[in-house]
Amino acid sequence: MEVILREDIDKLGTRGQMVKVASGYARNFLLPRKMAVAANESNKKIVEQERQAHLRKDAKVQTEAQDLAKLMSAVEITIKQKAGENDHLFGSVTSADIAAALEKQGYTIDRKKVQLDEPIKQLGDFKVAVRLHREVSVEIPVHVVKED
């Protein structure tokens, strides 16, 4: 079945793209969640208008993200944690901890935008990527120090 995507879907396509999918996938998942519409002429025109509006909005959001990235490039975060022998932390530093530390400095960032492969479990200096937009990310130095 051919459908036109109304939003970006990982491993399937981008907004406004016409893709072929299994009819069950379209009928049971994409169409009820309004992630796609059936590919016919009237829907193509509507989706094209939506796509143009989305591109304008996305360009504005991307420029805002680039401006925020310039501001955040000077930010450094220091997190104090209890640590035992061999500089091993009793807990771990997660993306939520980093987002909270950024919020204390005046940057409201969702924890899901903090790209941390696995929690930090050692004392030391780390570079953590924050993805502000799909094409804009900034690396922030994170210093994990021993709590007194």
N, C-alpha and C positions, 0 to 999 in steps of 0.2 A: 504494500500500500504506500502511496506517495503522500507525504505530509510536508507542510511548511512549518519550520520551527519558529516559535515566538520568543524564545530565549536561548541562550547558549547552553548546550548540554554536552558534558564531557564525553569524549569518545564517540560522539554522534555528529555534531555539527554546530554551526553558529546561528545566531538570530537571522531570520530571513532566508535561510538556506532551504532548498527543497531536497529532501532525502527519502530514500526508500527504506521502510521498516516493515517488520512482520505485522500483519493486520491485528493480531492479538495485542502486541506491544502498543500499537497506536490506539486501539479501541479501549484497552483496559488501563493504560498508564498515561500516555501523552495527552490524549484528547480530554479525559475527565479532569486532569490537572491544569488544563489550558496552557500546556507547554507547546502545543502544536495545533494546527488546523488542517483540515483536509485540503489537498491541493486542487483547487478549481480557480477559474478566472477571477471571480469576485473576491475570493480570499487572497489571491495573489496581490491585487491592488491594495487591499486593506493592510496586508502585512508589509508591503513596500512602504506605505506611508508611515506605519509604525517604526519600521527600520530606519527611515530617514530621521524621524524625531529622536529615536534612540541614539543615532550617531551624533546628532547635535548635543544631546545631553551628555553622552559619554565623553565627547571632546572637552566639554566644560569640566566634568569631574576629573578627567585626566590632568588638565592644567592645574586644578586645585591640588591634586595629589603631588604633582611635581613641585609646586610651591611649598607644600608641607614637607616634602622630602628635603628641600634645600634648608629649611629651618631645622629639621631633625638631624641633619648630618653633623651638627655640632653637639648633639646630645650624648652624654655618657651616663650609664646607670651603674650604681653601686648597690649591691644587695648583700645584707649581712645575714648569715646563716650559722647555726650551730654546727661545729665540725669536730670530728674525733681525730684519732691518729691517722697519719698518712694523708692529711687534708681531705678526708672523705666526709661528705656531708651526712648529717643524721636524717635529713629529709632530702628534698631536691628542689631545684629552681625550675618552675614550669613557665609556660607561656602566659598563664594567668598572673604569675608573680611579676613578670616583665611588664605586662600591660598595666598592672597596678602601679609599678614604679614609674612608668611613663605618665600615668594619670597624675601622680604627685607632682610631676614637673610641668603639668598643664597640657599634656597631649592625650586626648581621648581616643584610644586605639582599641579596637575589639581584639580580644585574645586570640581569635581565630586567624587574625592577620599576622600574628607573630609566628614566623616560620622556624620552628624548633623541632628537629628530627626526633630527639629524645630529650628528656629532662636532664638538666645539668646536675651532676652528682659529685663534682670536685670543686675545690677552691681554685681560683685562677681568673684569667681574662679570656673572654670569649667574644666572638663576633656573631651577632644574631640578626638575621634578615627580617625586616618588617615589610610586608607586601601591602602597600597603600592602594594600589590599583593593579589590574591584571598586567600592565606594562611598566609600572613604577614600583620599585622597591628600594629600600635604603638599609644599609648595614649599620647597626648600632653596637658600640662596644659595651659589653656587660662585664663588670668586675664583681666577682663573688668573693667576699672577704669573710674572715672568721669573726663571729660575734663574741664580744667580751664576756 
